[in-house]
Amino acid sequence: MVRKFIILGAINKKLLLPFVFSVSQIAYKMFNRYYPGKSNNIFNFFSISFGMISVILLPYILRIKIHEYSKEKKIQKRKCLHYGILAFIFLVYIIMKTIPPFMKGDYAVRSQKSVNFFSEGAFLIMGIEMTLLAIFSYFILKYKYYKHHIISIVVFIICGICCDLFLDYYREMFDFGFLINFIEFLSIITDVFYYYYQKYMMERLFYPYWRIGFALGITYLCFNIALLIYVLTSNDKINSKDSLVKQFYYSLNDLDIGLLIGRLIIIFIFIATNTALNILIIYYYNPNYILISFQVSKIIQVLIDEDKEKFYCLFFFILQFLCLMIYLEILELNFCGLNKNTKRNIEFRGLEDLTQGSINERSSSVSFVEINNDYLIDSNNNIGNNIEMTSRTNSEFIAPGK
């Protein structure tokens, strides 16, 4: 029988979540690009807020018995502190995602990039984030990483650098200057804290995931209310040098109410879906699985936007995707013991040891050894070298099936 070098790892229906998330992200990008009519960012932000808040409905949609998940440890007496830290991290996350597009100015508008530089910028960015996610989870949540993880990360980063060179992404980064690139690098660190603090709250503090999503939505709503107050109190209005204020008042001119309402409803649906998928991925797996979504959507973005150079990257795209699947143990390298320490095999060995121990325990508890139909040996009654045989009729032992 031919040995397979790559085999399937642990597969279940929940693994569809990252791929559905990818499809939803791609559809959302296409919607933003091709939906007609003027867009008002402030109105869009409010629709996003309510979409995030709607995650509180998940227990009712999935028919989860809330009281079963409300068992809280003593540590949860500090709820205000935990949710306060979450809100602070999320606000920093929002600000770090908002600053670079404004600094890039017209380029961001023309290219429709940098809304999420992680999924639309250089491939090296994703490799750096994968590394930081691994380091953070190792020290904070005590996750273990083995040879197949390290090999996957190294090959993934090398392939990403090759793609960036073919697509000339580094020249684009140099054009932006040091400050923007530095802020985007800090944004990667913010990503890591943002995702893994949510995981920490779920895994170590036992907060329900829908309440975490709801808290994020409320935080974003408060942020948007502050933005709206700032825009409404601005003196220059449409002549303002602030692009946010200027865009708000400019979009109100000749505004098509029907298209605006349609846009807000579709945004709400997309964000409600994406928020639910995002929080479920973190809950069932860990933030590393979100990389699947970004990787798939990024590859589609390149195939749509770039010129002939994109075809030179197809080999590296495929190799990167395989590395990601191996890193997440959806695929396993079945040679040189590289799949010895996958989660599936570790659990299998633990179950095997537990089963063997149970068998040994049961066998040691039986002291009678059957000689024939008439006699048994009681191993517990051996004195010195003398072996005592007991008549089956005199023994209280009854063998199974007799």
C-alpha positions in Angstrom: 0.0 0.0 0.0 1.4 3.4 -1.0 2.0 5.7 1.9 0.5 9.1 1.6 2.8 12.0 2.5 -0.1 14.4 3.2 -3.3 13.2 5.0 -6.4 14.8 6.3 -6.3 15.9 10.0 -9.2 16.5 12.3 -12.2 17.4 10.2 -15.6 18.5 11.4 -18.5 20.7 10.2 -17.3 23.7 12.2 -14.3 24.0 9.9 -16.7 25.5 7.3 -16.9 28.6 9.5 -13.6 30.2 8.3 -14.3 29.4 4.6 -17.9 30.8 4.9 -16.3 33.9 6.5 -14.0 34.2 3.5 -16.9 34.1 1.1 -18.7 36.7 3.1 -15.7 39.0 3.2 -15.2 38.8 -0.6 -18.9 39.5 -1.2 -18.7 42.5 1.2 -15.7 43.9 -0.8 -17.6 43.5 -4.0 -20.6 45.2 -2.5 -18.6 48.2 -1.4 -16.9 48.5 -4.8 -20.0 48.2 -7.1 -23.0 49.4 -5.1 -24.3 52.6 -6.8 -24.9 55.9 -5.1 -23.0 58.0 -2.6 -21.8 56.5 0.6 -21.9 58.3 3.9 -19.3 56.9 6.3 -21.0 58.0 9.5 -24.3 56.3 8.5 -22.3 53.3 7.5 -20.6 53.2 10.8 -23.9 53.2 12.7 -25.1 50.3 10.5 -21.9 48.4 11.3 -22.5 49.1 15.1 -26.0 47.7 15.0 -24.8 44.7 13.0 -22.2 43.9 15.7 -24.7 44.4 18.5 -27.1 41.9 16.8 -24.7 39.1 17.8 -26.6 39.0 21.2 -29.4 37.2 19.3 -27.1 34.2 18.6 -28.3 32.2 21.6 -31.9 32.4 20.4 -31.0 31.7 16.8 -28.8 28.7 17.7 -31.2 27.7 20.6 -28.5 27.8 23.3 -29.8 27.5 26.8 -28.3 30.6 28.3 -28.5 29.4 31.9 -26.1 26.6 31.1 -23.5 29.0 30.0 -23.9 31.5 32.9 -21.8 29.6 35.4 -19.3 32.1 36.5 -16.1 31.8 38.5 -15.3 34.1 41.4 -12.9 36.0 39.0 -16.0 37.3 37.1 -16.8 39.6 40.0 -14.5 41.9 38.2 -16.7 42.1 35.1 -16.4 45.9 34.8 -12.6 45.6 34.6 -12.6 42.8 32.1 -15.1 44.5 29.8 -13.4 47.8 30.3 -10.1 46.3 29.1 -11.9 44.8 26.1 -13.5 48.1 25.2 -10.1 49.9 25.5 -8.3 47.4 23.3 -11.1 47.6 20.7 -11.0 51.4 20.6 -7.2 51.2 20.1 -7.9 48.6 17.4 -10.4 50.9 15.6 -8.1 53.9 15.8 -5.1 52.0 14.5 -7.3 50.7 11.5 -8.6 54.2 10.8 -5.5 56.3 10.8 -3.6 54.7 7.8 -6.4 55.2 5.3 -6.7 58.8 6.2 -3.0 59.3 6.0 -2.8 57.6 2.6 -5.5 60.0 1.4 -6.5 59.9 -2.3 -4.6 56.7 -2.9 -6.9 54.8 -0.5 -10.0 56.2 -2.2 -8.7 55.5 -5.8 -7.4 52.0 -5.1 -10.1 51.1 -2.6 -7.4 49.5 -0.6 -6.1 49.9 3.0 -9.6 49.6 4.5 -8.1 46.4 6.0 -4.4 46.5 5.1 -4.0 43.0 6.7 -6.1 41.4 4.0 -5.1 43.8 1.2 -1.5 44.8 1.8 1.7 42.9 1.5 1.7 39.1 2.1 4.5 39.5 4.6 2.1 41.3 6.9 0.1 38.1 7.3 3.2 36.1 8.0 4.3 38.5 10.7 0.8 38.3 12.3 0.8 34.5 12.2 4.1 34.5 14.1 2.9 37.1 16.7 -0.3 35.1 17.2 1.7 32.0 17.9 4.1 33.8 20.3 1.2 35.5 22.2 -0.8 32.3 22.5 2.3 30.4 23.7 2.9 32.8 26.6 -0.7 33.8 27.5 -2.7 30.7 26.9 0.1 28.2 27.1 -0.5 26.7 23.7 2.2 24.3 22.5 3.8 24.5 19.1 5.8 21.7 17.4 8.0 21.1 14.3 5.1 21.1 11.8 4.0 24.5 13.1 7.5 26.1 12.7 8.0 24.6 9.3 4.6 25.9 8.1 5.3 29.4 9.4 8.7 29.6 7.8 7.6 28.4 4.4 4.5 30.6 4.6 6.6 33.7 5.1 9.1 32.8 2.4 6.2 32.3 -0.1 4.7 35.6 1.0 7.9 37.5 0.4 8.1 35.9 -3.1 4.5 37.1 -3.9 5.3 40.6 -2.6 8.3 40.8 -4.9 6.4 39.7 -8.0 3.5 42.1 -7.2 5.9 45.0 -6.3 4.2 45.5 -3.0 7.4 46.7 -1.2 7.8 49.7 -3.6 4.2 50.6 -2.7 5.0 50.4 1.0 8.1 52.6 0.6 6.0 55.2 -1.2 3.8 55.6 1.9 6.8 56.4 4.1 8.1 55.3 7.4 5.3 56.7 9.6 2.4 54.9 7.9 4.3 51.6 7.8 5.2 51.9 11.4 1.6 52.6 12.4 0.5 49.6 10.3 3.0 47.4 12.1 1.7 48.6 15.5 -1.7 47.7 14.1 -0.6 44.1 13.7 0.3 44.0 17.5 -3.1 45.5 18.2 -4.8 42.8 16.2 -3.0 40.1 18.3 -4.2 41.7 21.6 -7.7 42.3 20.2 -8.3 38.7 19.1 -6.5 36.9 21.9 -8.0 38.9 24.7 -11.4 37.8 23.4 -10.2 34.2 23.4 -8.8 34.7 26.9 -12.2 35.9 28.1 -13.9 32.9 26.7 -11.4 30.2 27.6 -10.1 31.4 30.9 -12.8 33.7 32.3 -15.8 31.8 30.8 -17.6 34.8 29.4 -20.2 33.8 26.7 -19.1 34.8 23.3 -22.3 36.6 22.4 -21.9 39.0 25.3 -18.3 39.7 24.2 -19.6 40.5 20.7 -22.4 42.6 22.1 -19.9 44.6 24.2 -17.8 45.3 21.1 -20.8 46.5 19.3 -21.8 48.9 22.1 -18.2 50.2 22.2 -18.3 50.9 18.5 -21.7 52.6 18.8 -20.3 54.9 21.5 -17.3 55.7 19.3 -19.6 56.5 16.3 -21.8 58.8 18.5 -18.6 60.7 19.4 -17.7 61.0 15.7 -21.2 62.2 14.8 -21.1 64.9 17.5 -17.7 66.0 16.2 -18.9 66.2 12.6 -22.1 68.1 13.5 -20.3 70.6 15.6 -17.7 71.3 12.9 -17.7 74.9 11.7 -16.4 74.5 8.2 -18.9 71.8 7.1 -18.4 70.9 3.5 -15.3 73.1 3.2 -13.6 71.4 6.1 -10.1 70.2 5.7 -11.0 67.1 7.6 -11.9 64.4 5.0 -14.4 62.8 7.4 -16.4 66.0 7.9 -16.2 67.0 4.3 -17.3 63.5 3.1 -20.3 63.5 5.5 -21.7 66.8 4.2 -20.8 66.2 0.5 -22.7 62.9 0.5 -25.8 64.6 1.7 -26.1 66.6 -1.5 -28.4 65.0 -4.0 -28.7 61.9 -1.8 -30.9 59.1 -3.0 -32.7 57.9 0.1 -33.7 54.6 -1.4 -30.1 53.7 -2.3 -29.0 54.9 1.1 -31.5 52.7 3.0 -30.6 49.7 0.8 -26.9 50.2 1.5 -27.4 50.4 5.2 -29.6 47.3 5.3 -27.1 45.3 3.3 -24.2 46.5 5.5 -26.2 45.5 8.6 -26.7 42.0 7.2 -23.0 41.6 6.1 -21.7 42.8 9.5 -24.1 40.8 11.5 -23.0 37.7 9.6 -19.3 38.5 9.7 -19.4 39.3 13.4 -21.2 36.1 14.3 -18.7 34.1 12.1 -15.7 35.9 13.6 -16.7 35.3 17.2 -17.7 31.7 16.6 -14.3 31.0 14.9 -12.5 32.4 18.0 -14.8 30.5 20.3 -14.5 27.1 18.7 -10.9 27.3 17.5 -8.6 30.3 18.0 -7.7 33.5 16.1 -5.2 31.6 13.9 -8.2 30.2 12.0 -9.2 33.7 11.0 -6.0 33.7 8.8 -7.8 31.2 6.5 -10.4 33.9 5.8 -7.9 36.7 5.2 -5.7 34.4 3.0 -8.5 33.3 0.8 -10.0 36.8 0.4 -6.5 38.2 -0.2 -5.8 35.7 -3.0 -9.2 36.6 -4.7 -8.3 40.3 -4.3 -5.0 39.8 -6.1 -6.6 37.7 -8.9 -9.2 40.4 -9.5 -7.0 43.5 -9.3 -3.5 42.7 -10.4 -2.1 42.3 -13.9 -0.3 39.4 -15.5 2.1 39.3 -12.5 -0.6 37.5 -10.5 -0.1 34.3 -12.6 3.5 34.1 -11.4 2.2 34.0 -7.9 -0.3 31.1 -8.3 2.3 28.5 -7.3 3.1 30.5 -4.1 -0.6 31.0 -3.4 -1.2 27.3 -3.5 1.9 26.6 -1.3 0.9 29.2 1.2 -2.6 27.8 1.5 -1.2 24.3 2.0 1.1 25.7 4.7 -1.8 27.3 6.4 -3.8 24.1 6.3 -0.8 22.2 7.8 -0.3 24.9 10.5 -3.9 24.6 11.5 -3.7 20.8 11.3 -6.4 20.4 8.8 -3.8 18.6 6.7 -1.0 16.5 8.3 2.5 15.8 7.0 2.7 12.0 7.3 6.5 11.5 7.2 9.5 12.0 9.5 7.2 12.1 12.5 5.9 15.6 11.6 2.4 14.7 12.5 3.3 13.0 15.8 2.3 16.0 17.9 -0.8 17.1 16.1 -3.7 17.7 18.4 -5.6 14.7 16.9 -2.7 12.3 17.5 -2.0 13.6 21.0 -5.6 13.1 22.0 -5.5 9.6 20.4 -2.4 8.6 22.4 -4.0 9.9 25.6 -7.2 7.9 24.9 -5.1 4.8 24.1 -3.2 5.1 27.3 -6.4 5.6 29.3 -8.0 2.5 27.7 -4.9 0.4 28.3 -4.8 1.4 31.9 -8.4 0.6 32.3 -7.9 -2.9 30.9 -4.9 -3.5 33.1 -6.9 -2.4 36.2 -9.7 -4.8 35.3 -7.4 -7.7 34.7 -5.5 -7.2 38.0 -8.7 -7.4 39.9 -9.4 -11.0 38.8 -7.5 -13.4 41.2 -8.9 -16.7 39.8 -7.2 -18.6 36.9 -9.2 -21.3 35.3 -7.4 -24.7 35.0 -10.3 -26.9 33.6 -14.0 -27.4 34.2 -13.4 -28.6 37.7 -10.6 -26.6 39.3 -9.5 -22.9 39.6 -6.3 -21.4 41.0 -6.7 -18.5 43.5 -3.6 -16.4 42.9 -4.2 -14.4 46.1 -3.9 -17.5 48.3 -0.4 -18.6 47.2 1.9 -19.2 50.2 5.6 -19.5 49.3 5.9 -22.0 46.5 2.7 -23.7 47.3 -0.2 -23.2 44.9 -3.6 -23.9 46.2 -6.3 -25.2 43.8 -9.9 -24.6 44.6 -12.8 -26.7 43.5 -15.2 -24.7 41.2 -18.1 -25.8 43.3 -16.5 -24.6 46.5 -15.5 -21.2 45.0 -17.7 -18.2 45.1 -16.2 -17.1 41.8 -18.4 -17.6 38.8 -16.7 -17.1 35.5 -18.4 -14.9 32.9 -20.7 -17.0 30.7 -20.6 -20.0 33.0 
